[in-house]
Amino acid sequence: MKGTKLLALAVSAALLGGCSTANFNPFGGDRDYTVTQPADNTTAVKDQTVSVVNDEGIKIFYTLLGELDRIEVYGMADAWKGDGQTLEILAEADAKERLVKYLYDNRVNSSRSVEVIAKTLDKARDDALNRVENGLAPQSVVEFDEEAVEAEVAKQPVPKTDNTSRRVAERIEETKVNALTKVTSGGTLRGMRKIRSEVRNNGKTYIAVYQWSEKDQDTANQIRKKMFSK
């Protein structure tokens, strides 16, 4: 996952191009990595969230305790290829392709993913605890570059025995793969909804952001149940 970045959102502690879209980074230069400070440092640790951000346009959000929170993916289409429904179809197809590739990479390199997540959670937790101990409000966003973390893991692997972060990372990896398998099955993105869209790249690229969450899925299932029960 070249160019992947990990964002750890931690308050009190965290365990955890041109006319073609081929070379266009969906995050581009307007990625917002603003580090903000919470109003106080009493936010419960269990409420914190970690976001794994991929430069290919995929974000995986999970809780401190290893529960998958939501998945976001950027789908892109050349704006000149159509408008309205046509662009929506093209963007969704692109988003699905990105998720399928991401899922395949995670299955092949699951051990690497687990080790990187575990190391990142350790670093985020230590950073937050150090700030609290020094009387500073924890940062709500701590950014990590996956390649840099991989280098650290290579030099000093995360202990595999009795390591809380690694056990949490393994749970995250398992639930993430299961969710991605469900989302990418079939011809469309199953259970995902579009949360926003815009045109970037000087009007050349249409971008739609799709989101899946357990809550969204439950809501969709409830609606279907009510519709088909009548």
N, C-alpha and C positions, 0 to 999 in steps of 0.2 A: 504494500500500500504506500507507494511512493508519494511523498509530500503530505502525508497524513499528519494531522495535528490533533492533540487531545486537549480538551478544555475541562478542567475540574472546577465545578462551581462549589465553593466551600465557604461557609460562614463561620461557625464555631469550630468545625473540623470536617475534613473530608477523607473518608477511607479511599474510602476508596483511594469566436475570434474572427474578426473580419466578417465576411458574409457567411462563413461556416462556423458552427459551434464547436468544431473539433478541438481547437486550441484555446477556447474561451473558458476561463475560470469563472464558475458561477458566483463565487464569492468576490472575485476581482479586488479592486483597491478599496472597495467600500465595506469590507468586512469590519464589523464593529467588535473590537476586542477591548472595549472600555472596561477598566477595572473599577468597580464601584464598592463602596463601603456600606454595610448594613447599618440600620439605625442603632443597633446595640449588638452585643455578643452573646445574647441569651437564646438565640435560635437553637432549637433542638437539633442535635447531630443527625438523628434519624430522618429529619426532613430535608437534608441536603441532597443535591443532585449532581451527577457527573455527566458531562456531555463529551462524547467522542466525535470529533469533527474531521471529516475526510475532505481533502481538497477536490475530490471528484464530485462533491455535492451531496454527501451523506452525513447525517448526524444521528448518533445513537445516544439517547438519554436514559440513565438508570439511576436508581437511588443508592444511597450509601450502603444499604443492607443488601444490595444486589438484585433488586426488583427492576425489571425493565419498565421504564416510564413511557417513552414514546420513541418513534422513529421518524425522521424527516429526510426527504430526498428532493433534490433539485432536478427537475426535468426541463430540458432546453429544446428549442426548435428555431430554425431560421425564420424570422418574421416575414420574409418575402414569400414564403411557401404557401401562405394562406392567411385566413383570419378566423376569429371566433372558434367554432367547433373544430376546425381542421387543426389549428395550433394546439388546442387542448389535447387532441388525440396524439399528435406528434410528441408533445411534451410528456404525456403520460407514458408513451412507449419508450422514450429516452430514459425516464425515471426508472421504469421497470428493468431496462437493460443494465442500468447502473447498479441496481440492487442485486440483480442476478450475479453480476461479476463480483460484487462485494461479498455476497454469500459464498460463492465458490472459493474466493481467496481466503475467507475465514475458515472454511472447512479444511482447506489444504494447510493453512498456517495457524491452526487453532492454538497450538502450544506457544507460538510467538505472541499471538494476541493476548493470551492469558498472562504471560510473563510481563508484557509491556503494561497491561492494565494494572496488574498487581504493583509493579514498581511505581506507576503514576499515582495510585491511590496512597501508597506509603508516603510519597513526596508531598502530596497535597495535604495529607493529614499532619505530617510533621510541620509543614509551613504554617498551617492554621493554628496548631497547638503552640508553636513558638511565638506567634503573634499575640495569642491570648496571654501567655505567660509573661510577655513583656508589656502587657497593658494596652496592646493595640487591637483595634477592631479588625477581625479577620477579613481578608479580601473575599468578595463574593465570587470572583472569577480568577482562577489561576491557570495560566496557559502552559502547555507542554508540547514540545515537538516530538513526534513519535520516533523519528530517526535518532534523535539525541538520546531518548530513553532507551531505544534498542541498543545503542552503543554502551550505555551504562549497564544494561542487563548482561551484555556480552562480557563485560569486565567483572561484574559482580552479580551473578544470577540471584534471583529472588529465592530464598529458602523454600523448599517444597514440603517440608514437614512442619506441622503446627504453625502455619502462617495464615493468619486471619485474612489478610488482603488477598492472598492467592486463592483461598477457598471462595471468597466473595467474587473474585475475578472469574473463577471457573463457573460459578453459578450464572454470572452475567453472560459469559460466552455461550453457555448452553441455552439459556432463555432467549438470547439474541438470535441464535441460529434457528431455533424453533419458530420464533415469530417471523423471521425473514422468509423461512420456507413457506409459511402460510400466506404471507403477503404476496410473494412472487408466484404462487401456484396459479395456473390458469392464464388466460390471455390478457388480463388486466391486473391492476393493483388491487388486490382483495382487501377490503376494509380500510383503505386509505382515503382521506378527503383532502381536497385542495384548500390550503389555508391562506395562500396569497399568490399573486402573480404580478409580473411587471415586465417592461421591455428595457433591456440594457444594451450595452455595446453600440452606442450611438443609434439606437432604434433598429439594430439588425438582429437582435436575439430576444426571443420571447422566453421567459423563465416562469415556471410554475413550481410552487413548493407544496409537496404532498406530505401529510402526516398520518401516522398510525399510532394508536395507543390502545391499551386494554380497555380503557373507559370508552373510547370511540367505538371499539368493536362491540362492546356490550350494548351500547346504545343502539347501534345498527341492528344487532340481533333482536333486541326488544321490539324495534319498529317492524322488522320483518315478521316476527311472531304475531304481533297484533294485526298486521295487514292480512296474513294468510289464515288467521283464525276466524276471520269474518266470512 
